[in-house]
Amino acid sequence: MYKLFFHLVFRRMDPERAHHLAVRWIRLAARTPVLRTFAAAVLAPRHKELRTEALGLRMHGPFGLAAGFDKNAVAIDGMAMLGFDHVEIGTVTGLAQPGNPKKRLFRLLPDRALINRMGFNNEGSAAVARRLGERRAVFRTVVGVNIGKTKVVPEAEAAADYVTSTERLARHADYLVVNVSSPNTPGLRNLQATESLRPLLTAVREAADRTETRRRVPLLVKIAPDLADEDVDAVADLAVELGLDGIIATNTTVSREGLLSPPALTKETGGLSGAPLKERSLEVLRRLYARVGDRITLVGVGGIENAEDAWQRILAGATLVQGYSAFVYEGPFWSRAVHRGLAARLAASEYATLAEAVGAATRSRKEAAA
């Protein structure tokens, strides 16, 4: 039914306008007691065998909403109602900013993909921190906070900008993510180089620890799929060296290789997400797990469309998986389908628990190559 609605309504609308309309509907449903109870019962059935522990947190399952959908922390309960086991908000910047000029979001229907050059449009870390502080949760879910660099802040002052956001948001976050991998903020990806990343992550870790003294806030970094393999290895080694809690692999790509959509769309600048990202994102994840093993938590994101995609990320080394772009195409029943499919695959596998399956395929590859 959703696919028919998408064909008749959403695909005829500007993608950004359709997104805001969908968020309004989801928020309205989550604010209506009878409706949200019914929706959660239908869309978010729990599977005990999928219960997951990661980053020192307990979750109903491993499947979460990636950053980018809920930039300002306005739809957390709504997305939990739809079955997401964790919700990563943001990207949030130190200062409020409108983002890049519109039109800045494009659907590539033949590729089941999106191109965005949103440019971290958000209300700023002070406003988002205030909203999180005032939130009264309806549904229990893990909330991650993804932070990035304000566009007008020079690259040399990036660490201070991230620290400002950390000091405002750490106490409200179940985990924090340093985003240095969006292609839509000039110079941001330069921060992935280890000589820039080391002082940045160190400063954020110190800021989180002095801001939130009651607990240790897990800290992750999100990397691009466009990194060379040796740079992926360097980030992995740095994460272990600094005692980072996790790596999210991967953000959007600037590559346009193999797309089926018309050139008028594929030539649009910005980050490509969705199905075309699947293979490279999986490759980066395998490389990370082969490098770090179980020493840090890996989160697989990029091109996950269904339960099989999520299962392959888990076998490759991801404890948690995330999606966003496929939600646009699959609609509100997507999370339920992924959970059911994962439960079925686990039951049919040789693994007693989901934790046993994490990294199993990558370990087998490594042993076969030895």
C-alpha positions in Angstrom: 0.0 0.0 0.0 2.8 2.4 0.9 4.5 1.8 -2.5 1.3 2.8 -4.3 1.0 5.9 -2.1 4.7 6.7 -2.8 4.1 6.3 -6.6 0.9 8.5 -6.6 1.9 11.1 -4.0 5.4 11.3 -2.7 7.3 10.8 -6.0 5.4 13.7 -7.5 6.4 16.0 -4.6 9.7 17.8 -4.0 11.8 15.3 -1.9 12.5 17.8 0.9 8.9 18.8 1.1 7.8 15.2 1.2 10.3 14.5 4.0 9.0 17.4 6.2 5.4 16.2 5.5 6.3 12.6 6.6 8.0 13.9 9.7 4.9 15.9 10.7 2.7 12.8 10.2 5.0 10.7 12.3 5.2 13.3 15.1 1.4 13.6 15.1 0.9 9.9 15.4 3.4 9.7 18.2 1.5 12.4 20.1 -1.8 10.6 19.9 -2.0 8.0 22.7 -4.4 5.4 21.1 -2.8 5.8 17.6 0.8 5.5 18.8 0.0 2.4 20.9 -1.7 0.7 17.9 1.1 1.7 15.5 3.8 0.4 17.8 2.0 -2.9 18.3 1.8 -3.3 14.5 5.1 -1.8 13.4 7.4 -2.5 16.3 6.9 -6.1 17.5 9.8 -7.2 19.7 12.0 -10.2 19.0 13.7 -11.4 22.2 16.4 -13.2 20.2 17.5 -9.9 18.6 18.2 -8.1 21.9 21.5 -6.4 21.6 24.1 -5.0 24.0 26.5 -2.4 22.4 28.4 0.6 23.7 27.4 -0.4 27.2 23.7 0.0 26.2 20.9 -2.4 26.0 18.7 -2.3 22.9 15.6 -4.1 21.7 17.6 -5.1 18.5 20.5 -4.0 16.3 18.6 -1.9 13.7 18.6 1.9 14.1 17.8 5.1 12.2 20.9 6.7 10.7 21.6 10.4 11.2 20.2 12.8 8.7 16.5 12.0 9.0 15.9 13.7 12.3 18.3 16.6 12.4 16.7 18.5 15.2 15.5 15.8 17.6 11.9 16.3 16.9 10.8 12.8 15.9 12.6 10.4 18.3 9.4 8.9 19.8 7.9 8.7 16.3 10.8 6.7 14.9 10.9 4.5 18.0 7.1 3.9 17.4 8.0 2.7 13.9 10.4 0.1 15.3 13.9 1.6 15.2 16.0 0.2 18.1 18.1 3.4 18.3 17.7 6.8 16.7 20.7 8.9 15.8 19.8 12.6 15.5 21.7 15.3 13.7 24.0 16.2 12.3 24.0 19.0 14.8 26.5 21.9 14.6 27.7 24.5 17.1 25.7 27.3 15.4 22.3 27.2 13.8 22.6 27.2 10.0 20.2 27.0 7.1 22.3 24.7 5.0 22.9 24.9 1.3 20.5 26.6 -1.1 17.5 24.6 -2.3 17.0 22.4 -4.3 19.3 20.1 -2.4 17.7 16.7 -2.2 17.1 14.4 -5.2 15.6 11.0 -5.6 17.3 8.5 -8.0 14.4 6.1 -8.5 16.0 3.6 -10.8 18.9 3.3 -8.4 16.9 3.3 -5.2 19.1 6.1 -4.0 19.3 9.7 -2.9 21.7 12.6 -3.5 21.7 15.3 -0.9 23.7 18.4 -0.4 21.7 19.6 2.6 24.8 21.1 4.2 24.0 20.3 7.9 20.9 22.4 8.1 19.9 22.4 11.7 18.8 24.6 14.6 22.2 24.5 16.3 23.5 22.6 19.4 22.0 25.0 22.0 18.4 24.6 20.6 18.8 20.8 20.2 20.2 20.4 23.7 17.3 22.4 25.1 14.8 20.1 23.2 16.5 16.9 24.4 16.6 18.2 28.0 12.8 18.9 27.9 11.9 15.6 26.2 9.7 13.3 28.1 10.1 9.9 26.4 7.0 8.0 25.3 9.0 5.0 24.0 12.3 3.7 25.4 15.0 4.0 22.8 18.7 4.7 22.6 19.4 8.2 21.3 22.7 8.9 19.6 23.8 12.5 18.8 25.8 13.2 15.7 27.8 16.4 15.7 29.6 18.2 12.9 31.4 21.4 12.0 29.6 24.7 11.5 30.2 25.8 7.9 31.5 29.3 8.8 34.0 28.0 11.3 37.5 27.8 9.8 39.0 24.3 9.6 41.8 25.4 12.1 39.0 26.1 14.7 37.0 22.9 14.1 38.0 21.3 17.4 36.6 24.2 19.4 33.4 24.1 17.5 32.9 20.3 18.1 33.8 20.9 21.8 31.0 23.5 22.1 28.5 21.1 20.8 29.8 18.3 23.0 29.5 20.5 26.1 25.9 21.2 25.3 24.8 17.8 24.1 26.9 15.1 26.0 24.6 14.9 29.0 21.6 14.2 26.7 23.3 11.6 24.5 23.3 7.9 25.0 26.3 8.0 22.6 28.1 10.8 20.6 29.2 10.6 17.0 31.9 12.9 15.5 30.9 13.4 11.8 34.0 14.2 9.7 32.8 12.5 6.6 30.0 14.5 5.0 30.9 15.8 1.5 28.6 18.9 1.8 30.6 21.0 4.2 33.8 22.4 2.6 37.0 21.0 4.2 35.2 18.7 6.5 36.6 15.5 5.0 40.1 16.8 5.5 39.5 16.2 9.2 39.6 12.4 8.6 43.3 12.6 8.2 44.8 11.1 11.4 47.0 14.2 12.1 43.7 16.3 12.2 41.5 13.6 13.6 43.7 12.7 16.7 43.5 16.2 18.4 39.8 16.6 17.4 38.7 13.3 18.9 40.9 13.9 22.0 39.3 17.3 22.6 35.8 15.9 22.2 36.5 13.0 24.5 37.9 15.4 27.2 34.9 17.7 26.8 32.4 14.8 27.1 34.1 13.5 30.3 34.2 16.9 32.0 30.6 17.7 31.0 29.0 14.4 31.9 30.6 13.1 35.1 27.9 10.6 36.1 28.8 8.1 33.3 31.1 7.7 30.4 29.4 8.8 27.1 30.4 6.4 24.3 32.2 8.2 21.5 32.2 7.1 17.8 33.5 8.5 14.6 31.7 8.3 11.2 33.9 7.8 8.1 33.4 8.1 4.4 33.3 5.2 1.9 35.7 7.2 -0.3 38.7 6.8 2.0 41.6 4.8 0.5 42.1 1.4 2.2 45.2 2.6 3.9 43.3 5.5 5.3 40.6 3.2 6.6 43.3 1.2 8.4 44.8 4.4 9.8 41.5 5.5 11.3 40.9 2.0 12.7 44.4 2.1 14.4 43.7 5.6 15.7 40.4 4.5 17.2 42.0 1.7 19.1 44.9 3.9 20.2 42.5 6.6 21.6 40.1 4.1 23.2 37.3 5.1 21.0 34.1 3.2 21.5 33.1 2.7 17.8 33.3 3.5 14.2 30.3 4.1 11.9 30.9 2.9 8.3 29.9 4.6 6.2 28.6 8.0 5.3 27.5 9.0 1.7 29.8 8.8 -1.3 30.8 11.3 -4.0 31.2 8.4 -6.5 28.6 8.1 -9.3 29.9 4.9 -10.7 27.4 2.4 -12.2 24.2 4.6 -11.8 21.2 4.0 -13.9 19.5 7.3 -13.4 19.5 10.0 -16.1 22.7 12.2 -16.2 20.5 15.3 -15.3 20.2 13.7 -11.8 23.5 11.9 -11.4 25.5 15.0 -12.2 24.0 16.8 -9.1 26.6 17.5 -6.5 26.4 16.1 -3.0 26.5 12.8 -1.2 25.0 9.7 -2.7 23.2 7.2 -0.4 21.1 4.1 -0.9 21.6 0.9 -2.8 24.6 1.9 -4.9 26.6 2.4 -1.7 26.0 -1.2 -0.6 29.2 -3.0 -1.8 31.7 -0.3 -0.8 30.2 0.2 2.6 30.3 -3.6 3.2 33.9 -3.7 2.0 35.0 -0.9 4.4 33.2 -2.7 7.3 35.0 -6.0 6.5 38.3 -4.1 6.5 37.6 -2.4 9.8 36.6 -5.6 11.5 39.7 -7.5 10.2 41.7 -4.7 11.7 40.0 -4.1 15.1 38.1 -7.3 15.7 35.9 -7.0 18.8 38.0 -4.3 20.5 35.5 -1.5 19.4 31.9 -1.5 18.2 31.3 -1.2 14.5 28.1 0.2 13.1 27.2 -0.7 9.5 25.3 1.8 7.4 25.0 2.6 3.7 22.9 0.7 1.2 21.0 -1.4 3.7 17.6 -2.1 2.1 16.4 -5.3 3.7 17.1 -8.0 6.3 19.6 -9.8 4.1 21.7 -6.6 3.8 21.5 -6.1 7.6 22.5 -9.8 8.2 25.5 -9.5 5.9 26.7 -6.4 7.8 26.4 -8.4 11.1 28.4 -11.3 9.6 30.9 -8.8 8.4 31.5 -7.3 11.8 28.7 -4.8 12.7 27.2 -5.1 16.1 24.7 -2.4 15.1 23.2 -1.5 11.7 21.5 1.6 10.5 19.4 2.8 7.6 17.7 5.9 6.2 17.4 6.0 2.4 15.5 2.8 2.0 12.9 4.1 4.5 12.0 6.6 1.8 11.2 3.8 -0.6 9.9 1.1 1.8 7.8 3.2 4.2 6.6 2.5 7.8 6.6 -1.3 7.6 10.3 -1.4 6.7 11.8 -1.8 10.2 9.3 -4.5 11.0 10.3 -6.4 7.9 14.0 -6.1 8.7 13.5 -7.4 12.3 11.4 -10.3 11.1 14.0 -11.2 8.5 16.9 -11.0 10.9 15.1 -13.2 13.4 14.4 -15.8 10.7 18.0 -15.7 9.5 19.4 -16.1 13.1 17.0 -19.0 13.7 18.2 -20.7 10.5 21.9 -20.1 11.2 24.5 -22.0 13.3 24.6 -19.1 15.8 22.8 -19.3 19.1 22.8 -15.5 19.5 23.2 -12.4 17.4 26.4 -11.6 19.2 27.9 -14.9 18.0 27.2 -14.0 14.4 29.0 -10.6 14.6 32.1 -10.8 12.4 31.7 -14.5 11.7 32.1 -14.2 7.9 35.1 -11.9 8.2 36.8 -14.2 10.6 36.3 -17.1 8.3 37.7 -15.2 5.4 40.8 -14.2 7.5 41.3 -17.8 8.5 41.0 -19.1 5.0 43.5 -16.6 3.8 46.0 -17.4 6.5 
